[in-house]
Amino acid sequence: MEIEIGSVVMLKSGGPAMTVKSTFGATVTCVWQDSDGKLNEAAFDQALLRDGSVKVLIG
């Protein structure tokens, strides 16, 4: 998976959708809002993330 600034990702173990703020090597810094609307930020190893974009299928 190609991770770029602005990409939407999720932890492979689940959790909220997060937006990529920056990358440095295999470290990806993400931001997201919690259920109270508080903005959070944390860094994760790229191996822990998956694509979090929503795909809509129209049949």
C-alpha positions as protocol buffer text, in pm:
chain_id: "A"
residue {
  index: 1
  type: MET
  ca { x: 0 y: 0 z: 0 }
}
residue {
  index: 2
  type: GLU
  ca { x: 132 y: 342 z: -95 }
}
residue {
  index: 3
  type: ILE
  ca { x: 98 y: 585 z: 194 }
}
residue {
  index: 4
  type: GLU
  ca { x: 103 y: 955 z: 111 }
}
residue {
  index: 5
  type: ILE
  ca { x: 18 y: 1270 z: 304 }
}
residue {
  index: 6
  type: GLY
  ca { x: -361 y: 1297 z: 304 }
}
residue {
  index: 7
  type: SER
  ca { x: -420 y: 921 z: 267 }
}
residue {
  index: 8
  type: VAL
  ca { x: -688 y: 768 z: 487 }
}
residue {
  index: 9
  type: VAL
  ca { x: -560 y: 470 z: 688 }
}
residue {
  index: 10
  type: MET
  ca { x: -666 y: 248 z: 976 }
}
residue {
  index: 11
  type: LEU
  ca { x: -479 y: 24 z: 1213 }
}
residue {
  index: 12
  type: LYS
  ca { x: -491 y: -339 z: 1098 }
}
residue {
  index: 13
  type: SER
  ca { x: -630 y: -421 z: 1443 }
}
residue {
  index: 14
  type: GLY
  ca { x: -920 y: -177 z: 1393 }
}
residue {
  index: 15
  type: GLY
  ca { x: -1009 y: 167 z: 1523 }
}
residue {
  index: 16
  type: PRO
  ca { x: -1098 y: 500 z: 1366 }
}
residue {
  index: 17
  type: ALA
  ca { x: -1010 y: 619 z: 1019 }
}
residue {
  index: 18
  type: MET
  ca { x: -702 y: 842 z: 1037 }
}
residue {
  index: 19
  type: THR
  ca { x: -549 y: 1093 z: 796 }
}
residue {
  index: 20
  type: VAL
  ca { x: -175 y: 1075 z: 723 }
}
residue {
  index: 21
  type: LYS
  ca { x: -6 y: 1398 z: 833 }
}
residue {
  index: 22
  type: SER
  ca { x: 355 y: 1304 z: 752 }
}
residue {
  index: 23
  type: THR
  ca { x: 588 y: 1016 z: 682 }
}
residue {
  index: 24
  type: PHE
  ca { x: 952 y: 957 z: 769 }
}
residue {
  index: 25
  type: GLY
  ca { x: 1092 y: 625 z: 652 }
}
residue {
  index: 26
  type: ALA
  ca { x: 854 y: 358 z: 783 }
}
residue {
  index: 27
  type: THR
  ca { x: 707 y: 593 z: 1046 }
}
residue {
  index: 28
  type: VAL
  ca { x: 367 y: 742 z: 963 }
}
residue {
  index: 29
  type: THR
  ca { x: 218 y: 1025 z: 1168 }
}
residue {
  index: 30
  type: CYS
  ca { x: -161 y: 1027 z: 1164 }
}
residue {
  index: 31
  type: VAL
  ca { x: -436 y: 1255 z: 1294 }
}
residue {
  index: 32
  type: TRP
  ca { x: -799 y: 1171 z: 1380 }
}
residue {
  index: 33
  type: GLN
  ca { x: -1091 y: 1295 z: 1585 }
}
residue {
  index: 34
  type: ASP
  ca { x: -1222 y: 1091 z: 1875 }
}
residue {
  index: 35
  type: SER
  ca { x: -1592 y: 1056 z: 1960 }
}
residue {
  index: 36
  type: ASP
  ca { x: -1576 y: 1379 z: 2166 }
}
residue {
  index: 37
  type: GLY
  ca { x: -1435 y: 1574 z: 1870 }
}
residue {
  index: 38
  type: LYS
  ca { x: -1087 y: 1598 z: 2022 }
}
residue {
  index: 39
  type: LEU
  ca { x: -806 y: 1598 z: 1765 }
}
residue {
  index: 40
  type: ASN
  ca { x: -548 y: 1324 z: 1828 }
}
residue {
  index: 41
  type: GLU
  ca { x: -208 y: 1262 z: 1673 }
}
residue {
  index: 42
  type: ALA
  ca { x: 23 y: 961 z: 1692 }
}
residue {
  index: 43
  type: ALA
  ca { x: 303 y: 791 z: 1498 }
}
residue {
  index: 44
  type: PHE
  ca { x: 278 y: 431 z: 1379 }
}
residue {
  index: 45
  type: ASP
  ca { x: 500 y: 188 z: 1192 }
}
residue {
  index: 46
  type: GLN
  ca { x: 372 y: 153 z: 836 }
}
residue {
  index: 47
  type: ALA
  ca { x: 339 y: -225 z: 885 }
}
residue {
  index: 48
  type: LEU
  ca { x: 57 y: -165 z: 1137 }
}
residue {
  index: 49
  type: LEU
  ca { x: -162 y: 27 z: 889 }
}
residue {
  index: 50
  type: ARG
  ca { x: -406 y: -64 z: 614 }
}
residue {
  index: 51
  type: ASP
  ca { x: -606 y: 136 z: 359 }
}
residue {
  index: 52
  type: GLY
  ca { x: -894 y: 303 z: 539 }
}
residue {
  index: 53
  type: SER
  ca { x: -1071 y: 463 z: 246 }
}
residue {
  index: 54
  type: VAL
  ca { x: -1436 y: 378 z: 196 }
}
residue {
  index: 55
  type: LYS
  ca { x: -1532 y: 227 z: -137 }
}
residue {
  index: 56
  type: VAL
  ca { x: -1892 y: 240 z: -253 }
}
residue {
  index: 57
  type: LEU
  ca { x: -2014 y: -25 z: -494 }
}
residue {
  index: 58
  type: ILE
  ca { x: -2307 y: 62 z: -715 }
}
residue {
  index: 59
  type: GLY
  ca { x: -2480 y: -243 z: -852 }
}
